[in-house]
Amino acid sequence: MSDLGKIDREVFDRVIYPELGADRDDVVLGPTHGIDFGVIDVGGEALVTATDPLSVLPDLGFETAGRFAMDVVLADVAVSGVPPSHLSVTFTLPPEMTDDELAAMWRGMAGRADELGVSVVTGHTARYDGVDYSWVGGATALGVGSHGDVVRPDGARPGDRLVVGTGPAAEIAGLFARLFPAALDLPPERVAVAQERLADTAVVEDAAAVAGTGEVTAMHDATEGGITGALIEMADGAGVRFDVDSDAVPVADGVADVCDAVGVDPWHVSSCGTLLAAVDPADAADAVAALDARGTPAAVVGEVREGEGLYVDGTRQSHPGADPSWEAYARLQAAADGD
């Protein structure tokens, strides 16, 4: 296991899962490998909740970094099919962060929350010694809806169609092109195109659009481990086989340039903003149309069948394990620092 990124399943099952505090009847869905949200029953309604660290990258500009951080922390609730509505935020800030920088970051975060109808209800803000960028706290998102509206990532059924929106590695392409433009050894016009990909990392509206199109049996966002890891999690969780045609998967302009330049597989790297869905065959075209209407590239890329595992172009895929974007980021940052 890598020292960076999420712990692997063996550690989760051995360390985390056996000790979950009190056993309460109102916990409908607790910590589950491959599912990034939990569900609590409150008076017959589903309270969907998810928590994530807050990453703020000053080189993006504090307001842009705040908007990006907000999209990341709301994504896991959004892909449940229940729109996020409330948020609690904890900031553990580095001592060197100024009040003006905090204000810019918060302007980005709060502005994005306002656009999405999300209200901040509580939090904690302080500076502490020993804290450094980019990890500056954490946030918990919540959404309230009907239990029948909750879409789990492990609900795919044989016969469903697989829909992908945005495609692989837009997050990494956008981030690396903005943070390390000189290190990519690409023409300036190609760097500029790749930088635009950071705007593709918002998944909240895409998830709501797909959830409203018909019978959606599973949704997931492709974060650490990329679309390969996320599709494997979906297939394994449902106990089915996913067959995917790689040529059908949308790839945004600039993604291949950046991934080739830094030597990572775009299917294996964190892809915040990429929506993966299993949809009843009768509704698959509507799901694609709903994403297209939002300006999100989308396509039906495969089918769910009896069996197990993820097959791309007929070849079974293995989980990438540690996300290679962590190593690539460390390498680029060291070069930028002159180490």
DOKOL-835659 format. One line per 2 residues: number of its first residue (from 1); for each residue z, y, x of N, C-alpha, C. Coordinates in pm, whole numbers. Example, Ala and Ser with C-alpha at 12.3 -4.5 7.8 and 13.67 -1.06 7.14 Angstrom:
1	780 -569 1319 780 -450 1230 780 -330 1320 | 708 -225 1285 714 -106 1367 787 3 1290
// end
This chain:
1	0 -120 83 0 0 0 0 125 87 | -77 226 46 -78 354 116 54 427 92
3	91 512 188 209 596 168 179 714 77 | 52 738 47 13 853 -33 -34 809 -170
5	-12 894 -270 -59 864 -406 40 777 -481 | -7 730 -596 80 651 -683 122 521 -618
7	243 476 -651 286 345 -606 198 238 -670 | 187 123 -605 101 19 -661 177 -59 -769
9	105 -148 -836 162 -218 -951 279 -307 -910 | 271 -370 -793 379 -459 -750 510 -384 -738
11	505 -264 -678 626 -184 -663 675 -136 -800 | 581 -93 -884 619 -50 -1019 691 -161 -1094
13	633 -282 -1092 690 -393 -1166 824 -438 -1108 | 840 -424 -977 962 -471 -912 1075 -368 -916
15	1040 -241 -903 1142 -138 -887 1166 -58 -1015 | 1058 -11 -1076 1070 81 -1190 1090 7 -1322
17	1002 -85 -1351 998 -142 -1485 1126 -214 -1528 | 1196 -285 -1438 1316 -356 -1485 1433 -265 -1523
19	1430 -139 -1483 1544 -49 -1505 1496 75 -1580 | 1501 73 -1712 1448 183 -1792 1556 249 -1879
21	1678 236 -1839 1785 297 -1916 1810 222 -2045 | 1855 296 -2147 1893 234 -2274 1771 180 -2348
23	1793 72 -2421 1690 12 -2505 1702 72 -2644 | 1609 162 -2678 1615 234 -2805 1503 190 -2898
25	1535 178 -3025 1437 134 -3124 1327 237 -3149 | 1355 364 -3119 1255 466 -3149 1149 479 -3040
27	1162 405 -2929 1059 407 -2826 949 308 -2866 | 840 361 -2912 728 278 -2956 646 228 -2838
29	629 313 -2738 554 276 -2618 625 335 -2498 | 679 249 -2414 745 292 -2292 654 278 -2172
31	708 291 -2050 625 284 -1930 545 153 -1924 | 415 167 -1911 324 53 -1908 216 79 -1806
33	191 -18 -1718 90 0 -1615 -46 28 -1679 | -112 133 -1634 -244 168 -1686 -240 258 -1807
35	-120 291 -1857 -106 383 -1970 -19 498 -1923 | -72 618 -1931 -6 733 -1869 73 819 -1967
37	97 768 -2087 180 841 -2182 273 745 -2253 | 378 800 -2312 470 721 -2393 468 774 -2536
39	523 693 -2629 526 732 -2769 666 706 -2824 | 720 809 -2892 850 799 -2958 829 821 -3107
41	896 742 -3189 892 763 -3333 999 864 -3372 | 957 972 -3437 1050 1074 -3484 1023 1095 -3633
43	1106 1036 -3716 1091 1052 -3860 959 1004 -3914 | 905 898 -3854 778 844 -3899 657 905 -3832
45	677 1009 -3752 568 1071 -3678 569 1022 -3534 | 453 1025 -3470 440 985 -3331 455 1107 -3241
47	555 1105 -3154 570 1206 -3050 516 1145 -2921 | 402 1196 -2877 337 1147 -2755 379 1237 -2640
49	419 1178 -2529 468 1257 -2417 420 1199 -2285 | 396 1288 -2189 355 1246 -2055 405 1350 -1956
51	436 1306 -1836 487 1397 -1734 409 1379 -1605 | 392 1489 -1533 315 1487 -1409 371 1590 -1312
53	348 1568 -1182 382 1672 -1085 287 1791 -1100 | 332 1906 -1056 249 2026 -1057 199 2052 -915
55	69 2055 -902 7 2085 -773 -62 2220 -782 | -24 2311 -694 -85 2443 -690 -139 2468 -548
57	-268 2492 -540 -336 2510 -413 -370 2658 -396 | -296 2730 -311 -316 2874 -298 -458 2914 -263
59	-530 2831 -185 -664 2868 -143 -763 2873 -258 | -726 2821 -374 -812 2835 -491 -799 2973 -554
61	-696 3048 -513 -655 3168 -585 -551 3125 -687 | -442 3198 -695 -328 3150 -774 -359 3138 -923
63	-439 3227 -977 -469 3217 -1120 -556 3095 -1148 | -659 3073 -1067 -743 2954 -1084 -661 2828 -1063
65	-575 2828 -962 -491 2712 -935 -400 2682 -1053 | -349 2787 -1119 -264 2766 -1237 -340 2704 -1352
67	-461 2750 -1377 -542 2692 -1485 -572 2545 -1456 | -608 2515 -1332 -637 2378 -1294 -514 2290 -1312
69	-397 2339 -1270 -274 2261 -1285 -244 2234 -1431 | -268 2331 -1518 -243 2312 -1661 -334 2204 -1718
71	-461 2206 -1682 -552 2103 -1731 -507 1963 -1689 | -457 1951 -1567 -413 1820 -1518 -292 1770 -1597
73	-193 1856 -1621 -70 1808 -1685 -88 1782 -1834 | -191 1838 -1896 -213 1814 -2039 -304 1695 -2065
75	-372 1646 -1962 -476 1545 -1982 -422 1415 -2040 | -308 1368 -1993 -260 1235 -2035 -223 1231 -2183
77	-167 1338 -2235 -141 1342 -2379 -273 1355 -2455 | -364 1436 -2405 -491 1458 -2475 -567 1329 -2499
79	-569 1239 -2399 -647 1117 -2414 -579 1014 -2505 | -460 1048 -2555 -397 962 -2657 -460 984 -2794
81	-545 1085 -2806 -602 1119 -2936 -518 1217 -3015 | -396 1244 -2967 -308 1342 -3030 -309 1468 -2942
83	-353 1581 -2994 -364 1701 -2910 -228 1745 -2856 | -221 1784 -2729 -96 1839 -2677 -62 1970 -2747
85	66 1990 -2775 107 2110 -2848 224 2183 -2783 | 304 2113 -2704 424 2173 -2643 435 2129 -2498
87	504 2212 -2419 514 2186 -2276 647 2236 -2223 | 709 2155 -2136 821 2203 -2056 779 2201 -1910
89	823 2301 -1835 775 2321 -1698 893 2342 -1604 | 890 2275 -1489 986 2299 -1383 912 2348 -1259
91	950 2463 -1208 893 2513 -1083 998 2504 -973 | 968 2428 -869 1047 2428 -746 957 2491 -639
93	970 2621 -622 873 2699 -547 911 2711 -400 | 809 2718 -313 839 2744 -172 891 2886 -154
95	979 2907 -59 1039 3040 -41 936 3150 -15 | 822 3115 46 724 3219 81 638 3264 -37
97	649 3198 -151 570 3239 -267 624 3370 -323 | 540 3472 -328 585 3604 -373 589 3611 -526
99	655 3714 -576 659 3734 -720 519 3759 -776 | 435 3830 -701 298 3856 -747 218 3727 -753
101	238 3640 -656 167 3511 -658 215 3424 -773 | 346 3425 -797 400 3353 -912 341 3407 -1042
103	331 3538 -1052 277 3599 -1174 132 3558 -1197 | 54 3554 -1089 -86 3516 -1103 -99 3369 -1143
105	-20 3283 -1080 -22 3142 -1116 16 3123 -1263 | 122 3191 -1305 168 3175 -1443 67 3233 -1542
107	0 3341 -1503 -103 3398 -1588 -213 3294 -1613 | -252 3221 -1511 -351 3117 -1527 -302 3003 -1615
109	-180 2959 -1591 -125 2847 -1668 -104 2884 -1814 | -37 2997 -1837 -6 3037 -1974 -131 3074 -2052
111	-228 3134 -1983 -353 3168 -2049 -428 3044 -2096 | -431 2943 -2010 -497 2817 -2048 -421 2749 -2162
113	-289 2750 -2157 -209 2692 -2265 -238 2763 -2397 | -248 2894 -2393 -277 2971 -2514 -412 2932 -2572
115	-512 2914 -2487 -645 2873 -2533 -640 2740 -2608 | -550 2653 -2566 -543 2518 -2622 -439 2505 -2732
117	-371 2613 -2767 -269 2606 -2872 -143 2536 -2828 | -114 2540 -2699 5 2474 -2644 113 2579 -2618
119	234 2552 -2666 346 2644 -2650 443 2591 -2544 | 483 2677 -2452 586 2643 -2353 722 2662 -2418
121	804 2556 -2419 930 2562 -2493 1054 2565 -2406 | 1044 2525 -2282 1160 2531 -2192 1112 2513 -2049
123	1201 2537 -1954 1162 2522 -1814 1273 2561 -1718 | 1237 2564 -1592 1329 2598 -1483 1243 2654 -1371
125	1282 2768 -1316 1204 2831 -1210 1297 2877 -1100 | 1270 2829 -977 1353 2868 -863 1278 2843 -734
127	1321 2911 -628 1269 2885 -494 1372 2803 -418 | 1324 2710 -336 1415 2622 -262 1363 2602 -119
129	1456 2599 -25 1421 2560 111 1370 2417 112 | 1277 2391 201 1224 2256 216 1107 2225 126
131	1070 2317 38 956 2297 -50 833 2361 12 | 720 2293 2 595 2344 57 485 2322 -44
133	376 2395 -30 259 2370 -113 198 2235 -77 | 135 2162 -167 96 2213 -297 189 2168 -411
135	286 2082 -384 367 2025 -491 484 2117 -521 | 475 2185 -636 570 2294 -664 647 2272 -794
137	658 2148 -838 736 2121 -958 678 2011 -1042 | 704 2016 -1171 655 1914 -1263 651 1969 -1404
139	582 1899 -1491 570 1943 -1630 561 1822 -1722 | 615 1839 -1842 610 1735 -1945 539 1791 -2067
141	430 1727 -2105 352 1767 -2222 389 1680 -2341 | 381 1739 -2460 410 1666 -2582 306 1698 -2688
143	282 1601 -2775 197 1622 -2890 252 1541 -3007 | 238 1592 -3127 291 1525 -3246 178 1494 -3342
145	174 1370 -3390 70 1330 -3484 107 1201 -3554 | 11 1148 -3625 31 1021 -3694 23 905 -3595
147	105 803 -3618 95 683 -3533 -45 624 -3539 | -110 636 -3653 -244 582 -3666 -349 657 -3587
149	-316 778 -3541 -410 857 -3462 -401 827 -3313 | -297 756 -3270 -278 731 -3127 -382 631 -3078
151	-453 670 -2973 -553 584 -2909 -498 544 -2772 | -481 415 -2752 -431 366 -2624 -547 330 -2532
153	-528 336 -2402 -636 297 -2310 -663 147 -2307 | -573 67 -2366 -590 -79 -2361 -635 -136 -2496
155	-705 -56 -2576 -743 -102 -2710 -885 -148 -2726 | -964 -154 -2618 -1105 -190 -2630 -1124 -330 -2686
157	-1231 -348 -2766 -1259 -476 -2829 -1400 -522 -2793 | -1421 -653 -2783 -1558 -702 -2761 -1654 -644 -2864
159	-1768 -598 -2816 -1866 -536 -2902 -1865 -385 -2895 | -1752 -325 -2854 -1746 -180 -2839 -1845 -133 -2733
161	-1885 -8 -2745 -1966 56 -2643 -1878 144 -2555 | -1918 158 -2430 -1843 238 -2334 -1913 372 -2315
163	-1837 480 -2333 -1889 615 -2321 -1819 685 -2205 | -1896 752 -2123 -1841 831 -2011 -1884 975 -2027
165	-1787 1065 -2017 -1816 1208 -2017 -1784 1269 -1884 | -1865 1360 -1836 -1857 1432 -1709 -1907 1348 -1592
167	-1859 1224 -1578 -1900 1142 -1466 -1803 1151 -1350 | -1832 1077 -1241 -1734 1063 -1133 -1723 1186 -1044
169	-1602 1206 -991 -1575 1289 -873 -1602 1438 -888 | -1614 1489 -1010 -1631 1634 -1025 -1510 1707 -969
171	-1390 1651 -992 -1269 1714 -941 -1273 1728 -790 | -1300 1619 -721 -1298 1620 -575 -1410 1707 -521
173	-1527 1701 -582 -1638 1786 -537 -1601 1933 -549 | -1546 1971 -664 -1509 2111 -684 -1399 2157 -592
175	-1296 2074 -577 -1183 2112 -491 -1226 2123 -344 | -1292 2020 -292 -1327 2021 -150 -1426 2133 -119
177	-1519 2159 -211 -1616 2266 -187 -1550 2402 -186 | -1444 2419 -262 -1373 2547 -263 -1274 2559 -148
179	-1209 2448 -114 -1105 2454 -11 -1161 2446 131 | -1270 2371 150 -1320 2345 285 -1471 2364 293
181	-1524 2477 247 -1670 2492 243 -1737 2478 379 | -1673 2530 484 -1736 2526 616 -1739 2387 675
183	-1646 2301 631 -1636 2167 689 -1736 2068 630 | -1804 2106 523 -1890 2011 454 -2028 1997 518
185	-2065 2092 604 -2196 2088 670 -2309 2075 567 | -2302 2160 465 -2403 2163 360 -2462 2303 352
187	-2585 2316 305 -2641 2449 283 -2553 2529 187 | -2542 2659 207 -2454 2740 122 -2484 2726 -26
189	-2610 2712 -62 -2644 2701 -203 -2592 2570 -263 | -2587 2464 -183 -2534 2337 -232 -2381 2343 -243
191	-2317 2412 -150 -2172 2432 -160 -2139 2510 -287 | -2218 2612 -316 -2193 2693 -436 -2205 2610 -563
193	-2305 2522 -567 -2320 2435 -684 -2199 2343 -697 | -2156 2284 -586 -2041 2194 -591 -1915 2267 -633
195	-1899 2391 -592 -1780 2467 -630 -1769 2484 -781 | -1882 2486 -850 -1882 2499 -995 -1820 2377 -1064
197	-1811 2266 -995 -1760 2144 -1056 -1612 2155 -1092 | -1540 2248 -1031 -1397 2261 -1065 -1379 2295 -1213
199	-1478 2360 -1272 -1470 2393 -1414 -1485 2270 -1503 | -1527 2156 -1444 -1547 2033 -1522 -1421 1950 -1536
201	-1308 1998 -1483 -1188 1916 -1479 -1105 1924 -1607 | -1149 2001 -1705 -1076 2011 -1832 -1118 1898 -1925
203	-1021 1820 -1972 -1053 1706 -2058 -993 1719 -2197 | -907 1817 -2221 -836 1826 -2349 -934 1840 -2465
205	-1027 1934 -2454 -1123 1955 -2562 -1217 1836 -2577 | -1256 1774 -2466 -1344 1657 -2474 -1277 1542 -2548
207	-1150 1518 -2516 -1079 1408 -2581 -1067 1432 -2731 | -1038 1556 -2770 -1029 1588 -2913 -1162 1570 -2981
209	-1271 1608 -2914 -1404 1595 -2974 -1439 1449 -2998 | -1412 1364 -2900 -1444 1222 -2914 -1353 1156 -3018
211	-1224 1188 -3016 -1130 1127 -3110 -1168 1155 -3255 | -1238 1265 -3279 -1274 1301 -3415 -1407 1248 -3462
213	-1472 1162 -3383 -1608 1120 -3419 -1614 990 -3497 | -1509 912 -3498 -1516 783 -3567 -1413 687 -3512
215	-1450 561 -3500 -1355 458 -3456 -1356 447 -3304 | -1263 518 -3243 -1245 516 -3098 -1129 422 -3069
217	-1154 315 -2996 -1052 213 -2975 -972 231 -2846 | -1026 307 -2750 -955 328 -2623 -1007 456 -2558
219	-917 530 -2495 -956 644 -2411 -868 647 -2287 | -925 699 -2181 -852 708 -2054 -916 819 -1973
221	-839 883 -1885 -897 978 -1791 -894 916 -1653 | -993 950 -1573 -1010 886 -1443 -947 973 -1335
223	-823 944 -1302 -756 1021 -1197 -754 936 -1069 | -639 912 -1010 -636 840 -882 -701 703 -896
225	-790 671 -804 -868 548 -811 -1001 565 -880 | -1025 684 -935 -1156 715 -989 -1194 636 -1112
227	-1324 640 -1146 -1368 570 -1267 -1363 419 -1248 | -1378 372 -1125 -1364 227 -1103 -1223 182 -1138
229	-1123 250 -1082 -985 212 -1110 -950 225 -1256 | -995 333 -1321 -960 356 -1461 -1027 254 -1553
231	-1152 221 -1528 -1220 120 -1610 -1157 -18 -1593 | -1115 -50 -1471 -1045 -178 -1449 -914 -180 -1525
233	-839 -70 -1521 -714 -64 -1596 -738 -85 -1746 | -843 -24 -1798 -874 -38 -1941 -912 -181 -1974
235	-997 -241 -1893 -1042 -378 -1920 -927 -477 -1906 | -849 -463 -1799 -737 -556 -1778 -633 -541 -1888
237	-605 -418 -1929 -505 -396 -2033 -545 -459 -2165 | -675 -456 -2195 -723 -511 -2322 -757 -659 -2313
239	-761 -714 -2192 -797 -854 -2175 -943 -882 -2208 | -1031 -789 -2166 -1173 -802 -2196 -1255 -774 -2070
241	-1387 -789 -2084 -1479 -762 -1975 -1557 -635 -2008 | -1569 -546 -1909 -1654 -427 -1920 -1780 -450 -1837
243	-1895 -433 -1899 -2022 -435 -1827 -2082 -295 -1828 | -2105 -240 -1709 -2149 -102 -1694 -2279 -97 -1616
245	-2371 -13 -1663 -2496 15 -1593 -2477 144 -1514 | -2477 135 -1383 -2447 253 -1300 -2549 364 -1320
247	-2675 328 -1346 -2778 430 -1364 -2756 514 -1489 | -2679 462 -1585 -2654 535 -1709 -2541 635 -1696
249	-2459 623 -1592 -2341 709 -1577 -2384 849 -1532 | -2345 953 -1605 -2382 1089 -1562 -2313 1126 -1431
251	-2386 1196 -1347 -2332 1247 -1221 -2367 1394 -1212 | -2267 1480 -1204 -2291 1624 -1203 -2351 1668 -1070
253	-2430 1773 -1075 -2495 1827 -957 -2390 1871 -855 | -2412 1833 -732 -2321 1869 -623 -2221 1762 -586
255	-2197 1667 -676 -2098 1562 -650 -2141 1474 -533 | -2264 1425 -536 -2310 1337 -429 -2311 1409 -295
257	-2347 1538 -295 -2349 1613 -169 -2212 1612 -102 | -2109 1647 -179 -1974 1657 -121 -1922 1519 -82
259	-1937 1420 -170 -1884 1287 -139 -1952 1227 -16 | -2082 1248 -3 -2152 1200 117 -2102 1275 241
261	-2078 1404 228 -2036 1485 343 -1900 1443 396 | -1810 1400 306 -1675 1363 351 -1655 1212 358
263	-1759 1135 323 -1753 990 340 -1665 917 241 | -1670 958 112 -1594 886 10 -1688 838 -100
265	-1648 728 -164 -1723 675 -277 -1686 754 -402 | -1781 822 -468 -1745 903 -585 -1683 824 -699
267	-1707 694 -704 -1649 612 -810 -1503 576 -781 | -1456 603 -660 -1322 561 -620 -1223 677 -608
269	-1270 801 -621 -1182 915 -596 -1138 979 -728 | -1026 1049 -721 -969 1114 -838 -1073 1198 -910
271	-1081 1182 -1042 -1186 1245 -1121 -1128 1306 -1248 | -1028 1392 -1230 -970 1461 -1345 -1080 1531 -1422
273	-1079 1518 -1554 -1183 1574 -1638 -1284 1473 -1685 | -1286 1356 -1621 -1377 1250 -1662 -1313 1168 -1773
275	-1378 1164 -1887 -1327 1092 -2003 -1399 959 -2016 | -1321 852 -2030 -1373 718 -2052 -1328 672 -2189
277	-1420 620 -2268 -1385 580 -2404 -1457 452 -2443 | -1386 369 -2519 -1448 255 -2586 -1459 292 -2733
279	-1579 275 -2789 -1609 325 -2923 -1684 218 -3001 | -1653 211 -3130 -1728 120 -3216 -1877 150 -3204
281	-1963 46 -3201 -2107 70 -3183 -2165 169 -3281 | -2115 170 -3403 -2169 260 -3505 -2138 406 -3476
283	-2037 432 -3391 -1993 569 -3365 -2024 617 -3224 | -2082 532 -3140 -2103 567 -3000 -2196 686 -2985
285	-2305 690 -3061 -2399 802 -3050 -2332 932 -3091 | -2246 926 -3192 -2175 1047 -3235 -2078 1096 -3128
287	-2013 1003 -3057 -1922 1042 -2950 -1998 1113 -2839 | -2114 1062 -2802 -2196 1126 -2699 -2242 1263 -2747
289	-2285 1270 -2872 -2332 1398 -2927 -2221 1502 -2930 | -2098 1460 -2960 -1986 1553 -2964 -1959 1611 -2825
291	-1972 1529 -2722 -1954 1579 -2585 -2071 1668 -2544 | -2192 1625 -2577 -2309 1708 -2545 -2298 1845 -2609
293	-2247 1851 -2731 -2233 1979 -2801 -2137 2071 -2729 | -2045 2015 -2654 -1950 2095 -2576 -2004 2130 -2438
295	-2125 2085 -2407 -2181 2108 -2275 -2133 2009 -2171 | -2072 1899 -2215 -2024 1795 -2124 -2128 1684 -2113
297	-2183 1657 -1994 -2277 1546 -1981 -2210 1416 -2023 | -2278 1335 -2100 -2217 1212 -2152 -2325 1110 -2181
299	-2285 983 -2182 -2380 876 -2211 -2305 749 -2248 | -2372 663 -2323 -2326 526 -2340 -2367 451 -2213
301	-2270 395 -2144 -2297 337 -2011 -2278 187 -2006 | -2230 126 -2115 -2208 -18 -2109 -2147 -71 -2236
303	-2098 -194 -2225 -2050 -267 -2342 -1926 -347 -2306 | -1843 -368 -2407 -1723 -452 -2393 -1757 -593 -2441
305	-1719 -693 -2362 -1750 -831 -2397 -1626 -919 -2379 | -1635 -1039 -2429 -1532 -1139 -2401 -1530 -1166 -2251
307	-1412 -1191 -2198 -1400 -1220 -2056 -1295 -1131 -1993 | -1315 -1096 -1868 -1217 -1013 -1798 -1283 -939 -1684
309	-1227 -824 -1650 -1270 -750 -1534 -1379 -648 -1562 | -1409 -569 -1459 -1515 -469 -1463 -1634 -518 -1382
311	-1750 -517 -1445 -1875 -553 -1378 -1968 -433 -1383 | -2015 -391 -1266 -2111 -282 -1256 -2241 -340 -1204
313	-2346 -327 -1283 -2477 -384 -1249 -2466 -533 -1218 | -2376 -600 -1291 -2362 -744 -1279 -2266 -792 -1173
315	-2210 -701 -1093 -2119 -739 -985 -1977 -700 -1020 | -1884 -794 -1007 -1745 -764 -1039 -1687 -669 -937
317	-1610 -572 -987 -1551 -469 -902 -1402 -494 -881 | -1355 -454 -764 -1212 -461 -733 -1153 -321 -739
319	-1025 -313 -773 -958 -184 -776 -956 -125 -635 | -991 3 -620 -997 61 -485 -862 72 -417
321	-752 54 -490 -620 66 -428 -590 212 -400 | -556 244 -277 -526 382 -242 -650 468 -259
323	-633 582 -322 -744 674 -347 -790 734 -214 | -919 716 -176 -965 768 -46 -968 919 -37
325	-954 989 -149 -954 1135 -141 -831 1188 -69 | -719 1113 -73 -599 1157 -2 -625 1165 149
327	-683 1059 204 -712 1057 348 -815 1164 383 | -917 1180 297 -1019 1280 324 -960 1420 323
329	-871 1447 226 -807 1579 219 -724 1604 345 | -646 1505 386 -563 1523 506 -650 1550 628
331	-762 1480 639 -852 1499 753 -913 1640 752 | -958 1684 636 -1018 1817 625 -915 1927 649
333	-793 1907 600 -689 2007 619 -650 2016 766 | -642 1902 833 -609 1904 976 -717 1977 1055
335	-842 1953 1021 -952 2023 1090 -946 2172 1063 | -914 2210 939 -905 2352 904 -790 2421 978
337	-682 2346 1003 -566 2400 1073 -585 2399 1225 | -694 2336 1271 -721 2330 1413 -645 2222 1486
339	-591 2121 1410 -514 2013 1474 -609 1910 1533
// end
